[in-house]
Amino acid sequence: MPNPALLSGGGLSTAATSVELLVVVGYLLVALLVGLLAYRLTGSDAEDYYLASRSLGTLVLLFTTFATLLSAFTFFAGPNLAYRQGPEWILVMGTMDGILFAILWYLIGYKQWLIGQQHGYVTLPEMLGDRFGSTWLRGLVAGVSLFWLFPYVMLQQMGAGEALVGLTDGAVPYWGGAALITVFMILYVGLAGMRGVAWTDTIQGLFMLSVIWIAVAWVLSAIGGPAVAAAGLEANNPTFLALGSSFYTPQYIISTAVVIAFGVTMFPQINQRFFVAQSAAVLKRSFTLWPVLVLLLFVPAFLLGTWAAGLGISVPEDVNVLPVLLGEYTPAWFAALVIAGAMAAMMSSSDSMLLSGSSYFTRDLYRPFVEPSVTADREAWLARGGVVAFATATFLASLTRPGTLIQVGSTAFGGFAQLALPVMVALYWANTTRVGMVAGVTGSQLLYLSHVFVPTVPVDVGGTTIPLFARTYGGWDVALAGMVLGAVLTIGVSWLTTAGTDEAAERFAVGAD
C-alpha cells in the first residue's frame, strides 16, 4: 500500500524519519567496522594500502569493480533520466557500456596487468612516466586525472544529499546528507586501504543487487503486477513503450555509450584495479562476467524510474525518483534499506576514488616533484591526509550544486575519455614518443575544456548560425571529437619524432595473448 504519510501531503512522521535514518546510519557503521577489521590486516607499505598486495580473486575483483562504478550516477541519475525521458537509458548503460567496457577491460586492463606484474607499477601515471622517461608526463596525467576526479567525487556527495532529502521528505537537509557520507568515507578510506575497500565493495555489491530486485518485486506486487505498470505507461507516457524518442537519438546513444565506456577505463579507481588481480585467469573471468552483472543491476533500477512515470508519481525537479516511488509503495524501513543500498553505491565509489586519487597525488605528484626520497610508510600516511583534504574540498564544492547529477557525471566521463586513446596507442605501438603522448593528452584536453567551460557562441557562416563551443554538434558529443584528436596527435606527432624503438618500449610491448 502507498505510504499514507506521503499521500496525505503532511510529510513523513518523526518516527518514520527516525527509522529511516537509523537504517542508513546503521548500514554505514557496518561498513566502517569492516574497514576497522581490514586496518588490522593492512600492511604499512604503500603497495598493500593501494593494491592489497595484488592479491584479489575473481569474486572480490569483480564486485569491487562493480560496486566502485555503481555510483550516484547509476542509482539516481539513471532512474531520474528514465523517469523523465524513457527507458532507452538501459541501452546506453546496461547493454552498450556493459559490453564496451568489458572489451576495453581486456584491451587496456589486461595489457596493464601484464606490465604491472613485470615492473610493479601502482598507478597509470607511474607506468607512463617510466615508459617515456618523463616525470612531467607522469605529473600531467596525474593532474588531469585528479582534475576530473574532483567533480565525480562531488557527484556522490550531491547524490547522498538529494537521497536523504527525498527519503526524509526534507527533514534532513541537503547539506546534512552530503556531510554524512563525507565523514564516513574519510574515516573508512583513512583506515581501510584497498583491502578494506575491496571487502566492503563485495558486500555492498551483493547487497545492492538483492535490495533492488526486492524493490522491483515489492512495487509490482503493490500496484498489481507488470500489466498495470505497462498500462500506466500506455495511458500517461505512451512514447515510453517505443524506441526512438526525440531525446534518445542514435547520435546521443552512441556518443554517450562510447564516451562513458572509454572514460570509465581511465577513472583512477577503475584503472588501478587493472593492477590488483591475483592472476591472468582472475582478470579474464572478471571481464567475461561483467556484462551480466551490469544488466542485473541497471535493468531493475531504470525500470523503477520508468514505471514511476506511468504511475503518476510527482517528483520535484531537484528530488530523486527512487525515494519518492518507494515511499509511495513500500514501508518506510524498506525504502530506507534501498536508499542505504544507494548510499552503499555512492560510498563504494567515493572510497575507491579517494584511495586512488590519494595514490595519484602522493606517488605521481608529491614523490617526484617534492620529496623523491619519501619512505613507503610516510607515503601511506600522506595518502590518508590527502583523502581528508580532497573529500573536504569536494564536499564544500557540492554545496554549490553546480548542475544536475547527469550533467556533472557526463562532464567528468568526457574528461577522462580524452586519456583513453593516447594510452591505448602507447600500450600497443612501440614507436609512440614522449612528445606524441604530451601532444595527444594536452590537445584533446584543451579542445574538451574549451567546450565545457566556454559559453556557447553563435557564429554566422554563410547565413547559417553555427553554435561555437557547444557541447554537441549535430547531436554528437564534442568529447568524441576530442578523443579522435587525441589519437591523431599521439600517432602523428610520434611518427614525426620517433627515433626508433628503445629498451623501455620493448619492455612495454609485452604480449597480450
HELIX and SHEET records of a PDB file:
HELIX    1   1 PRO A    4  LEU A    7  1                                   4    
HELIX    2   2 THR A   14  LEU A   41  1                                  28    
HELIX    3   3 ALA A   46  LEU A   51  1                                   6    
HELIX    4   4 ALA A   52  ARG A   54  5                                   3    
HELIX    5   5 THR A   58  LEU A   69  1                                  12    
HELIX    6   6 ALA A   72  ALA A   72  1                                   1    
HELIX    7   7 PHE A   73  ALA A   77  3                                   5    
HELIX    8   8 GLY A   78  GLN A   85  1                                   8    
HELIX    9   9 TRP A   89  ILE A   90  1                                   2    
HELIX   10  10 LEU A   91  MET A   96  3                                   6    
HELIX   11  11 ASP A   97  LEU A  104  1                                   8    
HELIX   12  12 TRP A  105  TYR A  110  3                                   6    
HELIX   13  13 LYS A  111  HIS A  119  1                                   9    
HELIX   14  14 LEU A  124  ARG A  131  1                                   8    
HELIX   15  15 THR A  135  LEU A  167  1                                  33    
HELIX   16  16 TYR A  174  ILE A  223  1                                  50    
HELIX   17  17 PRO A  226  ASN A  236  1                                  11    
HELIX   18  18 PRO A  238  LEU A  241  5                                   4    
HELIX   19  19 PRO A  250  MET A  266  1                                  17    
HELIX   20  20 PRO A  268  ASN A  271  1                                   4    
HELIX   21  21 GLN A  272  PHE A  275  5                                   4    
HELIX   22  22 ALA A  280  GLY A  310  1                                  31    
HELIX   23  23 VAL A  321  TYR A  329  1                                   9    
HELIX   24  24 ALA A  332  PHE A  361  1                                  30    
HELIX   25  25 THR A  362  TYR A  366  3                                   5    
HELIX   26  26 ARG A  367  PHE A  369  1                                   3    
HELIX   27  27 ALA A  376  SER A  398  1                                  23    
HELIX   28  28 LEU A  405  TYR A  428  1                                  24    
HELIX   29  29 ARG A  434  PHE A  453  1                                  20    
HELIX   30  30 VAL A  478  THR A  497  1                                  20    
HELIX   31  31 GLU A  503  PHE A  508  1                                   6    
SHEET    1   A 2 VAL A 457  VAL A 461  0                                        
SHEET    2   A 2 THR A 464  LEU A 468 -1                                        
SHEET    1   B 2 THR A 472  TYR A 473  0                                        
SHEET    2   B 2 TRP A 476  ASP A 477 -1                                        
END                                                                             
